[in-house]
Amino acid sequence: MKKIGLMKWLLALVLVVVLAFFGFTAEVREGECAVITRFGAPRAEITEAGLYLRLPWPFENIVRYDARQQYLESNYLETLTRDKRNIILNSYVVWEICDPLTYYNSVRSGDIAQQYLRDLVTNATNGVLGGYDLTELVSLDEEKIKIDEIQEKIFTRVSENSAATYGIHVDEVSIMRLTLPEINLQSVFDQMRADRQKDIDTILAQADRDANQIITGADAEAAAIVAKGTTDAAAIKAKTETEVARIYAEAQAANLELYQFLRQLDTVAGAVGESTTLVVRTDEYPFNVLVRYEDLMAAAKEENEGEAIAAALAQLPEDERAEVTKALWALLAQPAGGEES
């Protein structure tokens, strides 16, 4: 019986400790923030994970919030640009709770926070886009587009208001989609065609200018090349004619008869072609040179043979040279058609 009584007291003690632990402590997990309230009024805010002391309910209560980054897409917003063009925008926001106490006093609920953020994005977008033309959002000229500047201004307005009013830190505000109402599509397309045609005209004008410069340069270079070629050809021709005249002069001075003979051959060669048939007298000028050419060739042959024999005899010893010379004279002295001795 004593043991049973002791077990009851131990069980009651454990129950009291557990109830005291859960009643007088509050746990805040990683990625959470919290606000401790006393009779509904905020007493303290918690931004770090851990175990905290508090009074049990109904004296004090703890309200926990998700402190991680959250993603929110805004509603489709139709707004007006500075040049009175309607556009439809859809943006997204990345946000997190930075001041749990301010968030508890002004928002308290995640759904309400998202609605407030959408309102902030709408007001900021309307205010910023009213100072820009449509061509600064949509244009074929990249230098005209100021989408980054517009997003930065919207982000600045939203982040300042959300932190001060709702305890929400906005990390990013960006335009996700941009479209146009049907009534404005045709005018935008016409503007885009006009911009594209202007670029085409500029490119064609530059191309014509570059082509004219290239053609002018090529013509000048070609004229210079032709002029230099003509000058070089004239110089080469003059040099050749001078060289030919020098060769003719040397040939005439060395052998007048040979020079006259060669000139007569040139005359004959210039008078006939490959398919020319002539019936001429070979004893009259200039065709008598053909007969003279045959005689000269025969004489040159005999002279060459004599020179060859003399060169061969010069290589023999003196006693043999005398015997061979005597034999050759004997051979030459024999009448034509005679027998060899």
Salt bridges, closest charged atoms under 4 A:
GLU60 OE2 - ARG38 NH2 2.51
GLU60 OE2 - ARG43 NE 2.75
ASP66 OD1 - ARG68 NE 3.01
ASP133 OD1 - ARG82 NE 3.19
GLU136 OE1 - ARG82 NH2 3.80
GLU136 OE2 - LYS146 NZ 3.25
GLU149 OE2 - LYS153 NZ 3.74
ASP171 OD1 - HIS169 NE2 3.05
ASP190 OD1 - ARG193 NH1 3.09
ASP210 OD1 - ARG209 NE 3.56
ASP232 OD2 - LYS228 NZ 3.02
GLU243 OE2 - ARG246 NH2 2.12
GLU250 OE2 - ARG246 NH1 2.43
GLU257 OE2 - ARG292 NH2 3.49
ASP283 OD2 - ARG281 NH2 2.93
GLU284 OE2 - ARG281 NE 3.21
